[in-house]
Amino acid sequence: MLDRVIEKHGVERMAGPHCFAFYQGMDAYAKVADDDMMSFYMTDFLCRQFDAFFIKPLGLDRHPELIKDYFGNYEKLIYLAQTDDPELDKVAEHAARLLGLAYERRSTGYGDLTGELARAAAHPVEVS
């Protein structure tokens, strides 16, 4: 249904299955997609909002025993680092330990997003 809404408003959607793919770059993502199937991705934004988006809404602060229910099928947490921020690295590493997952950090920058934003700025879509 998202495609119908963006078409109605004259918005163009970036190609790819999800933001984690274009943050890595679609070519890079294609090489690791199968291996990452059991991975939980985090970005700078998700590190900054980890408590607000995961811990509190899922009740993990009150019921840590639910971690296995929510994250038990994941094997690894992959932090797609857009910036070089040691504080965010600590959050991602802590999240991996808390969730009982192996940890991997990938320095991705903004992947294909930067180029897509530049392209969109150079060719704005007119909305009627």
LINQUIUR-V536988 format. One record per pair of residues at least 6 apart in sequence whose ideal C-beta (glycine too) atoms are under 7 Angstrom apart, sorted by sequence separation. I is the first residue (numbers start at 1). J is the second residue. If there is no record, write none. Layout:
{{I | J} {I | J}}
//
This chain:
{{16 | 22} {54 | 60} {55 | 61} {60 | 66} {96 | 102} {6 | 13} {46 | 53} {59 | 66} {60 | 67} {81 | 88} {96 | 103} {14 | 22} {21 | 29} {58 | 66} {3 | 13} {16 | 26} {93 | 103} {15 | 26} {58 | 70} {79 | 92} {92 | 105} {77 | 92} {89 | 105} {77 | 95} {77 | 96} {23 | 43} {20 | 41} {77 | 99} {77 | 101} {81 | 105} {76 | 101} {81 | 106} {75 | 101} {76 | 102} {77 | 103} {78 | 104} {79 | 105} {80 | 106} {81 | 107} {82 | 108} {74 | 101} {75 | 102} {79 | 106} {81 | 108} {82 | 109} {71 | 99} {76 | 104} {78 | 106} {80 | 108} {82 | 110} {71 | 101} {40 | 71} {67 | 99} {67 | 100} {40 | 74} {38 | 73} {39 | 74} {42 | 77} {38 | 74} {39 | 75} {38 | 75} {39 | 76} {40 | 77} {41 | 78} {42 | 79} {43 | 80} {44 | 81} {38 | 76} {42 | 80} {44 | 82} {39 | 78} {41 | 80} {43 | 82} {44 | 83} {44 | 85} {47 | 88} {50 | 91} {36 | 78} {44 | 88} {47 | 91} {47 | 92} {50 | 95} {42 | 92} {42 | 95} {24 | 80} {23 | 80} {23 | 82} {20 | 80} {40 | 101} {24 | 106} {24 | 108} {23 | 108} {25 | 111} {26 | 112} {23 | 110} {24 | 111} {25 | 112} {23 | 111} {22 | 111} {22 | 112} {23 | 113} {22 | 113} {14 | 116} {12 | 125} {11 | 125} {10 | 125} {10 | 126} {10 | 127} {9 | 127}}
//
